[in-house]
């Protein structure tokens, strides 16, 4: 099992930036992919951004591509999400998650087995 703890959420204004962090512990050697997901009020949880831990190949949903950057530090077992030019529609609880050890689709939340508790991001207009 991998334990995940997110941090860095908060309240910002439209156009501002935030950086989310996720610290992983436990069986980190079994991680294949790490991802960020979000759930907005009244909506289903959705994929935001993710990467393959070994080679760093990244994936983004269309609405955040060019504004968000996902990265990892394997030595520190951390995953980050830099969010620029935030919009009101980015308001959600953001979750960090991991999948592995099998190679599964990075964008499909059904393959992620370990989840953090979530951190709130609120973008005011």
Secondary structure as GFF3:
##gff-version 3
##sequence-region A 1 125
A	DSSP	beta_strand	2	7	.	.	.	ID=ss1
A	DSSP	beta_strand	10	13	.	.	.	ID=ss2
A	DSSP	beta_strand	18	26	.	.	.	ID=ss3
A	DSSP	three_ten_helix	28	30	.	.	.	ID=ss4
A	DSSP	beta_strand	33	39	.	.	.	ID=ss5
A	DSSP	beta_strand	46	52	.	.	.	ID=ss6
A	DSSP	beta_strand	58	60	.	.	.	ID=ss7
A	DSSP	beta_strand	68	73	.	.	.	ID=ss8
A	DSSP	beta_strand	78	83	.	.	.	ID=ss9
A	DSSP	three_ten_helix	88	90	.	.	.	ID=ss10
A	DSSP	beta_strand	92	99	.	.	.	ID=ss11
A	DSSP	three_ten_helix	109	111	.	.	.	ID=ss12
A	DSSP	beta_strand	114	115	.	.	.	ID=ss13
A	DSSP	beta_strand	119	124	.	.	.	ID=ss14
###
